[in-house]
Amino acid sequence: MTRRIERIALMGTAPGTHQEVMLHRFGTPGSGAKIYLQASLHADETPGMMVLHHLIPMLDDADRAGKLLGEIVVVPYANPIGLGQIVNQIQLGRYALNGEGNFNRNWPDLLALAGEDALNRLEAELSDDAAGNTAKIRAVFRQALKEQAPRDTMESLRLALAYEASDADFVLDLHCDDDSLLHIFLLPQHWPDASDLVAELGCRAALMAEDSGGASFDEAFSTPWVRLAKRFPNHPIDPACLAVTLELRGRADVSDELGKKDATALANFMRHRGFIVAESNSPGAPELLCEATDLAATEVVRTPATGLLSYAVELGDQIKRGDIVAWLIDPTAENPKEGRQAILAGTNGHLLSRNSHKYVSAKDSIAKIVGTEPLESRSGGYLLED
């Protein structure tokens, strides 16, 4: 058995406090490709924890049989800070209560951390060997992260996770939406390479953006390669880290049944990619349930005012521009028949997600419609929901 458990202590939030991140390491570092998986960076999004709960024993079985290759790092909970943010019996795990914002925004810019001097030295060392360039670039990333000194608990968490992911060939960040079909966020440079992952999980949407604008965890490790390829066009630089955000349906979709199903899909993906030795009769990836689309073509439907929601459509429904997505009800209306306002679709596509909370504020995001034509309203550069 190669699995070993490592615990990384974080800076305490206050005197007398202690938090840590736990890693399960499989395989031998440097013996082949590396895959990094983490769950619940948004700590109130718990389906991923259930998936990794089922995946680790599957990896143990493969390890026991001598069928693991390369290096696998599994982080069953990526955010102990958010896991402890329980206020009046409600977990508030999306935003840091100390005011530092969304846990999945503003991750370290590896190129900025490396600095111009290091990047200029790197350019002189690059060659016509793409694999060799990948190794040199990863060394620069890891050295830059090593040199950082965290100032608080949040920074110590960010640097610990970033260091683990910075030399990975695959980074899978497991999240969920509110009430949603399973979907994935990825770079266009990784399509159709990632189609086996999309097919295994049965994703209903694959949403592509080279830079979604929020410096999310996955893009911290995927976009630097694209930027370096543009900066050094005379040297081959591959998009060497397939980093994605997986949205494992909705918050309520936590069960042993779903967890085992998704864990099996991830294990199958790892077989396709050579981390688990495949049996001679192992099936190939199933058929795709979706094609990848531009994230800018997905409409984020928002509310015009505060009120009570009543949806007129279900997840997966095909919608046309002008269709009613939901009714917004004003509970203060003296005449209830006049206190209803239709919220209309602004594009053609299928309904990917809905808001599980039915009393909403003005400008709240209440649904996403996956279309195929980029929307003018989504051309501003920031494509994520806060």
NORGI-V458122 format. One record per run of one state. SS is the DSSP state (helix for helix, strand for strand, loop for the rest). FROM is the first residue (numbers start at 0). TO is the last residue. If there is no record, write none. Layout:
SS|FROM|TO ; SS|FROM|TO
//
This chain:
loop|0|2 ; strand|3|8 ; loop|9|18 ; strand|19|26 ; loop|27|32 ; strand|33|38 ; loop|39|45 ; helix|46|63 ; loop|64|66 ; strand|67|67 ; loop|68|69 ; strand|70|74 ; loop|75|78 ; helix|79|82 ; loop|83|84 ; strand|85|86 ; loop|87|88 ; strand|89|90 ; loop|91|93 ; strand|94|95 ; loop|96|99 ; strand|100|101 ; loop|102|108 ; helix|109|124 ; loop|125|128 ; helix|129|145 ; loop|146|151 ; helix|152|164 ; loop|165|168 ; strand|169|174 ; loop|175|177 ; strand|178|179 ; loop|180|181 ; strand|182|185 ; loop|186|186 ; helix|187|189 ; loop|190|193 ; helix|194|200 ; loop|201|203 ; strand|204|207 ; loop|208|215 ; helix|216|230 ; loop|231|240 ; strand|241|246 ; loop|247|254 ; helix|255|271 ; loop|272|274 ; strand|275|275 ; loop|276|290 ; strand|291|293 ; helix|294|296 ; strand|297|301 ; loop|302|305 ; strand|306|310 ; loop|311|316 ; strand|317|318 ; loop|319|322 ; strand|323|328 ; loop|329|334 ; helix|335|337 ; loop|338|338 ; strand|339|343 ; loop|344|347 ; strand|348|353 ; loop|354|357 ; strand|358|359 ; loop|360|363 ; strand|364|369 ; loop|370|374 ; helix|375|377 ; loop|378|385
//
